[in-house]
Amino acid sequence: MDFQLDLSIKKMGTLVILMLAIAFMLTWYQHNYVSASYYTKINNQTKQTETKHKTVTYQLRLYGEDNQPIKANLTVKQAQSFTPDTYLKVLYAPKKGITHWEPISKNQIPKIIYKNF
């Protein structure tokens, strides 16, 4: 009987360690690779660099719900370059940077974020 109890405790201990490892991996993955929505405005002060590969790189300040700006670069083809006063919604992940972007109207920006522009 004691042998079965020891075996059961070992199984539960292994299960707990496995669950903690999975929880840690999911938390790490979410923090580093899951994208969050941020917003930015392209204006005359936005730094942009044209390259020989017919692309334009914009140096952006992204604003999220926490109002802490994040600096990020967005490279697009010259044919997709933006006019001043263009608002963008971008998906940003800490390890991957900008993973998706789309132009939006200013009334689509949450009010708490819009005050940064």
Backbone bond lengths (Angstrom), bond angles and torsions (degrees), N, CA, C in turn:
res aa  C-N    CA-C-N  psi(-1)  N-CA   C-N-CA  omega(-1)  CA-C   N-CA-C  phi
1 M - - - 1.451 - - 1.522 110.63 -
2 D 1.328 117.94 -42.93 1.461 121.12 178.43 1.524 111.13 -62.31
3 F 1.329 117.07 -34.49 1.453 121.37 178.83 1.532 110.31 -63.61
4 Q 1.340 116.26 -42.13 1.466 120.03 179.15 1.530 110.97 -66.83
5 L 1.324 117.57 -37.08 1.456 121.45 178.56 1.524 110.30 -66.90
6 D 1.323 117.70 -42.26 1.462 121.06 177.09 1.523 111.10 -61.96
7 L 1.312 116.78 -41.40 1.454 121.63 179.52 1.532 110.24 -64.77
8 S 1.313 116.94 -40.77 1.459 121.79 179.20 1.531 111.01 -65.34
9 I 1.321 117.71 -41.46 1.472 122.06 178.78 1.520 109.87 -65.56
10 K 1.323 117.25 -40.17 1.468 120.61 178.33 1.525 110.69 -64.09
11 K 1.330 117.23 -40.26 1.462 120.73 178.82 1.528 110.47 -64.64
12 M 1.321 116.19 -42.66 1.463 119.47 179.15 1.526 110.83 -65.94
13 G 1.308 118.07 -40.20 1.462 121.81 177.86 1.527 110.89 -62.33
14 T 1.315 116.25 -43.36 1.465 121.03 177.83 1.518 110.54 -63.50
15 L 1.312 116.57 -41.09 1.455 121.26 179.24 1.528 111.35 -64.07
16 V 1.315 117.24 -42.39 1.461 121.39 179.08 1.531 110.28 -63.35
17 I 1.327 117.06 -44.87 1.466 120.86 179.21 1.529 110.19 -62.82
18 L 1.319 117.52 -41.50 1.455 121.89 178.66 1.534 110.76 -63.57
19 M 1.309 117.44 -42.99 1.463 120.85 179.32 1.528 110.99 -65.10
20 L 1.325 118.26 -40.01 1.464 121.36 177.75 1.528 110.84 -64.93
21 A 1.323 117.09 -40.22 1.462 120.80 178.74 1.533 110.50 -63.73
22 I 1.315 117.45 -43.23 1.462 121.40 178.75 1.524 110.73 -64.57
23 A 1.323 117.32 -42.46 1.465 120.91 178.65 1.530 110.47 -62.33
24 F 1.318 117.10 -41.87 1.468 121.01 178.18 1.529 110.81 -62.81
25 M 1.330 117.35 -45.70 1.470 120.85 -179.49 1.520 111.79 -63.40
26 L 1.323 117.63 -40.96 1.464 120.81 178.97 1.527 111.22 -65.85
27 T 1.301 117.34 -41.07 1.458 121.66 178.33 1.524 110.24 -64.07
28 W 1.317 117.22 -45.45 1.459 121.81 179.28 1.527 110.53 -61.66
29 Y 1.324 117.39 -45.41 1.465 121.88 -179.66 1.528 110.60 -62.18
30 Q 1.319 116.46 -45.84 1.461 120.03 -178.80 1.525 110.81 -62.84
31 H 1.318 116.86 -42.00 1.464 120.50 -178.67 1.526 111.77 -65.27
32 N 1.321 118.23 -37.30 1.455 121.63 -173.31 1.526 115.51 -96.56
33 Y 1.311 118.16 -28.44 1.458 119.51 -170.59 1.530 115.95 -122.75
34 V 1.296 119.41 -13.42 1.461 120.22 179.45 1.527 108.31 -84.22
35 S 1.310 115.76 129.06 1.459 121.47 -175.78 1.524 111.50 -81.46
36 A 1.319 114.44 144.89 1.464 121.77 174.44 1.525 107.95 -118.83
37 S 1.322 116.26 155.66 1.462 121.37 -179.53 1.522 110.64 -81.24
38 Y 1.318 114.89 133.15 1.453 123.10 174.76 1.517 107.87 -133.94
39 Y 1.326 115.61 163.20 1.451 121.12 -176.94 1.527 109.36 -131.70
40 T 1.341 114.90 149.56 1.454 119.91 177.48 1.516 109.62 -150.24
41 K 1.313 114.54 165.69 1.467 120.82 177.71 1.524 107.79 -127.84
42 I 1.320 115.77 128.44 1.456 121.29 173.68 1.525 106.48 -85.86
43 N 1.330 116.82 125.20 1.461 119.78 177.38 1.528 109.30 -140.19
44 N 1.314 117.18 -171.82 1.469 120.71 -176.60 1.525 112.74 -66.62
45 Q 1.322 117.82 -22.71 1.465 120.67 179.08 1.535 112.81 -86.40
46 T 1.317 118.26 -8.09 1.458 121.09 -179.85 1.519 109.23 -68.84
47 K 1.333 115.93 122.67 1.462 119.77 179.63 1.524 109.12 -73.05
48 Q 1.332 114.37 135.28 1.457 119.39 177.38 1.515 109.57 -138.85
49 T 1.321 115.34 145.32 1.452 122.30 -178.68 1.518 108.81 -128.66
50 E 1.300 116.07 127.10 1.464 120.19 176.14 1.517 108.56 -92.81
51 T 1.331 116.86 140.93 1.458 121.28 -179.52 1.518 110.03 -113.10
52 K 1.310 115.17 169.21 1.464 119.91 179.75 1.525 112.13 -72.48
53 H 1.321 117.46 -10.52 1.467 121.70 179.88 1.526 112.29 -91.89
54 K 1.328 116.07 20.66 1.467 122.50 179.53 1.531 112.14 58.42
55 T 1.317 114.66 43.45 1.458 120.22 175.59 1.531 108.87 -127.15
56 V 1.307 115.03 161.49 1.463 122.33 175.58 1.516 107.51 -124.82
57 T 1.333 116.19 130.79 1.469 120.87 176.20 1.522 108.40 -107.96
58 Y 1.309 116.24 125.08 1.466 123.22 178.25 1.525 108.74 -103.21
59 Q 1.321 116.44 133.85 1.463 121.34 172.46 1.519 106.97 -94.33
60 L 1.325 116.07 113.43 1.463 121.30 -170.83 1.521 112.43 -113.40
61 R 1.312 114.42 154.87 1.471 122.89 165.66 1.514 105.93 -109.27
62 L 1.305 115.20 119.71 1.461 120.97 -179.35 1.517 109.16 -100.95
63 Y 1.321 116.14 138.16 1.465 121.18 178.76 1.522 109.38 -119.28
64 G 1.328 115.01 131.14 1.452 121.44 176.64 1.511 110.19 -114.80
65 E 1.310 115.64 -168.37 1.465 120.64 -176.83 1.526 112.63 -66.08
66 D 1.341 117.65 -21.70 1.465 119.80 179.90 1.535 112.07 -85.65
67 N 1.351 117.55 -3.14 1.465 124.57 178.48 1.526 113.59 61.36
68 Q 1.316 118.26 16.23 1.456 121.82 174.16 1.529 107.76 -93.92
69 P 1.337 118.33 113.49 1.466 119.03 -176.56 1.526 112.05 -67.78
70 I 1.310 114.93 145.20 1.454 122.77 176.21 1.515 106.48 -120.07
71 K 1.327 116.74 135.26 1.456 120.23 176.39 1.519 108.24 -91.55
72 A 1.340 115.98 134.21 1.459 120.61 179.93 1.524 108.83 -151.61
73 N 1.321 115.21 155.73 1.458 121.28 176.42 1.518 109.37 -106.41
74 L 1.318 115.43 141.40 1.455 122.52 175.60 1.517 107.61 -126.79
75 T 1.329 116.32 121.36 1.456 121.51 178.59 1.519 108.96 -108.67
76 V 1.328 115.94 126.97 1.461 122.13 179.02 1.524 108.98 -131.49
77 K 1.319 116.24 162.31 1.463 120.79 174.42 1.521 108.47 -67.71
78 Q 1.320 116.54 149.40 1.462 119.83 -178.55 1.519 111.97 -57.75
79 A 1.314 117.01 -32.07 1.460 119.91 179.04 1.529 111.54 -65.22
80 Q 1.343 117.07 -21.02 1.464 121.46 -179.95 1.524 112.25 -100.15
81 S 1.320 118.17 7.14 1.454 119.39 -175.67 1.532 110.11 -59.76
82 F 1.313 114.91 156.28 1.460 121.53 -170.89 1.528 111.94 -101.94
83 T 1.292 115.73 149.86 1.458 121.11 173.10 1.533 107.94 -86.84
84 P 1.335 117.02 158.76 1.472 118.36 176.39 1.530 110.79 -58.71
85 D 1.296 115.21 151.82 1.468 124.49 -178.64 1.522 113.01 68.75
86 T 1.332 116.30 28.96 1.463 121.30 172.88 1.521 107.99 -91.89
87 Y 1.313 116.30 131.03 1.465 121.63 176.25 1.520 108.85 -99.97
88 L 1.332 116.11 140.24 1.456 121.17 179.85 1.516 110.60 -126.81
89 K 1.304 115.15 143.22 1.462 121.63 167.21 1.525 105.05 -106.28
90 V 1.317 116.35 125.54 1.463 120.24 -179.12 1.519 109.91 -123.74
91 L 1.306 115.42 151.07 1.458 121.86 170.78 1.516 106.59 -101.66
92 Y 1.328 115.74 126.48 1.456 121.68 -174.14 1.521 109.39 -128.06
93 A 1.330 115.25 131.21 1.468 121.98 174.10 1.525 107.53 -120.86
94 P 1.331 118.20 136.97 1.464 120.24 -175.65 1.530 114.53 -54.23
95 K 1.305 119.05 -40.17 1.471 121.15 -177.44 1.520 113.24 -85.05
96 K 1.326 117.82 -27.10 1.461 120.68 -175.03 1.523 113.53 -104.91
97 G 1.321 117.92 -15.23 1.447 120.58 -176.54 1.521 110.74 79.54
98 I 1.324 116.28 -146.59 1.465 121.06 -179.67 1.522 108.68 -76.07
99 T 1.314 116.02 123.08 1.457 120.87 -178.80 1.526 112.74 -105.62
100 H 1.326 117.32 -18.00 1.464 121.55 -179.72 1.523 107.90 -161.85
101 W 1.324 116.40 148.70 1.466 120.89 176.03 1.510 108.87 -146.95
102 E 1.330 114.84 155.48 1.452 120.57 175.42 1.523 109.14 -155.46
103 P 1.337 116.89 138.98 1.462 119.43 175.57 1.527 110.04 -70.11
104 I 1.320 116.09 142.99 1.466 121.23 179.30 1.520 108.83 -138.04
105 S 1.302 116.07 168.07 1.467 120.05 174.82 1.535 108.48 -87.92
106 K 1.324 116.20 158.42 1.461 118.72 -175.65 1.530 112.94 -65.82
107 N 1.332 118.46 -24.58 1.468 118.76 178.63 1.532 112.36 -77.69
108 Q 1.330 118.28 -3.42 1.467 121.41 174.65 1.529 111.99 -89.50
109 I 1.313 116.95 -7.12 1.462 121.49 -179.72 1.525 108.51 -85.20
110 P 1.324 117.59 131.07 1.471 119.51 177.12 1.538 110.83 -56.01
111 K 1.321 116.32 140.61 1.470 121.41 -175.80 1.523 112.33 -57.44
112 I 1.322 117.89 -37.20 1.465 120.52 -178.44 1.524 111.16 -64.57
113 I 1.325 117.64 -27.46 1.455 121.71 179.88 1.524 111.13 -90.25
114 Y 1.312 117.03 -35.40 1.467 121.74 -175.63 1.527 112.42 -58.15
115 K 1.312 117.49 -30.68 1.465 120.14 -178.17 1.539 112.40 -63.96
116 N 1.350 117.80 -15.74 1.462 121.18 177.32 1.527 112.98 -75.51
117 F 1.312 116.40 -15.80 1.458 119.94 -178.85 1.493 109.56 -95.38
